[in-house]
Amino acid sequence: MIVIQSRASGELVWRDEVLRTNHFKAYMTAKAKARLTGRVYRLVDRDGVVLEQIFH
């Protein structure tokens, strides 16, 4: 499972948004949300390792 987290540029705390079953689905979801909201998103695996960040 991959957790999608987000934060606005001025925020310090990441918020959990949704879970996805694989990296590709998580990436595509985060990319679309970043374009729509302007927030920064990141993908985190079940061990807490940040896999990547997605910017708008």
C-alpha positions in Angstrom: 0.0 0.0 0.0 1.1 3.5 -0.8 -0.1 6.5 1.3 -0.6 9.8 -0.5 0.1 12.8 1.7 -0.2 16.5 1.0 0.6 19.9 2.3 0.3 23.5 1.1 3.6 25.3 0.4 3.4 27.2 3.8 2.4 24.2 5.9 4.9 22.1 7.9 2.7 19.0 8.6 1.9 16.4 5.9 -1.8 15.2 5.9 -2.7 11.7 4.9 -5.1 11.8 1.9 -5.8 8.4 0.5 -4.3 4.9 0.1 -3.6 3.2 -3.2 -2.6 -0.4 -3.9 0.4 0.3 -6.1 3.0 3.0 -7.0 1.5 3.8 -10.5 -2.0 4.3 -9.2 -0.7 6.5 -6.3 1.5 8.5 -8.6 -1.3 9.2 -11.1 -3.8 10.2 -8.3 -1.3 12.5 -6.7 -0.3 14.1 -10.0 -3.9 14.9 -10.8 -4.6 16.2 -7.3 -1.5 18.4 -7.5 -2.7 20.0 -10.7 -6.1 20.6 -9.4 -5.2 21.9 -5.9 -1.7 23.4 -6.2 -0.7 21.4 -3.1 2.5 19.4 -2.9 2.0 15.6 -2.7 4.2 12.7 -1.7 4.0 9.0 -1.8 5.0 7.1 1.3 5.3 3.3 1.6 4.0 1.2 4.5 7.5 1.5 6.2 7.3 5.3 6.2 9.8 5.7 3.4 9.1 8.7 1.1 9.1 7.3 -2.5 8.7 10.6 -4.3 7.2 14.1 -4.2 4.9 15.5 -6.8 4.5 19.2 -7.5 1.9 21.0 -9.6 
